Amino acid sequence: MLKIFSVLAAGTLAFCVLPSRAELVSGISVVVNDSVITYAEIEEEVVKGATLAAQPYANDPQRYAQRYNEEAQRLRAQDIELFVEDKLIVHEFNNSPYTTNILEGLIDEQIQKDIDRNYYGDRARLIQTLRKEGKTYEEYRRIQRDQFIIEYENYQNNSNLRKILISPLKIEQYYDGHKDEFKVDDQVHLRMIVVNKVADSAPDYARKVADEIMAKIDSGVPFAEMAGVYSSGPQALRTEGGDRGWVERSLFKAEISKVAFSLKPGQHSGVIDLPEACYLLMVEDVRPAHDRPLAEVRDDIERTLRAQESQRLRKLWIERLKRKSSIQYY
């Protein structure tokens, strides 16, 4: 049975389809060995993710409902498998010789940290909060225990990237096979001064200020010094003397990029007067299009290959757990 609930926004009604309350509370979605995954568990995660994805359309009920339902459908299939994997991992651990008093002590320490961090060190406050949510302390501890086991087992089996060794040959092969990833377009090391045009100021105020700044630069005052005093924008950029670092043509408007990439190292532009602001540019250096050398990207490639190998190992590990387990979908 399905229940249709409404999302009211901007005076318009949009509809999203979800399982009924009864199905959520008691319905069994999957049984993994001796553990049950209910629709309620899955839907709780689906609602969080789908709501977040649809939030940008909160003022458009029709698009909100469409985005919510699309994301909910995608997340539902994904979250079911994530729940299954978690159950497999916990079952494997619980049937291993690793369940000891030491483990239980570590979990109690983890719970105490959670109480100290989120409940002012007051266990009674935690229990009161759990009651309001319809949960018991035993349920809470089981969830904490399972999460501890899942994180520990993931780390031991695949997410400890330091255990994964990537040979120099593999790095070189990846570099040779993915040259397009390491191409860099023409770049300039750019400094910029921005004088914003404010709505309640005189029409030519920003231009006059920009002209005064330019006159001082032409008289010998360092560009970076003027940027630190007069440029609009984040404090960090002013502190750095308007330094934008190495930039490509695509980073700025065409009017700005055209001027920036026509300058030689050490040259500055005139005032670039655009509807929103006046701009002054200075090019520190020029770097033509090139391929980043292997030495420069070696660490990035190694991280990529380690992440790929971690994903491969995890997939194999989960497949092994599935082969020796009973999984029933409903």
Protein Blocks (a to p, Z undefined) as FASTA:
>chain_A
ZZdddddeehiacddddddfklmmmpcfbdghjaccdfklmmmmmmmmmmmmmmmmmmmm
klmmmmmmmmmmmmmmmmmmmmmmmmmmmmmmmmpckbcfklmmmmmmmmmmmmmmmnno
paklmmmmmmmnopafklmmmmmmmmmmmmmmmmmmmmmmklpccdfklmmmmmmmmmmm
mgccdddddddddddddfklcfklmmmmmmmmmmmmmnopafklmmmmmpgcjfklmmnn
opgbjadfklpcfklmmmmmmpcehiacdddddfkbccddddfbdcddddddfklmmmmm
mmmmmmmmmmmmmmmmmmmmmmmpccddZZ
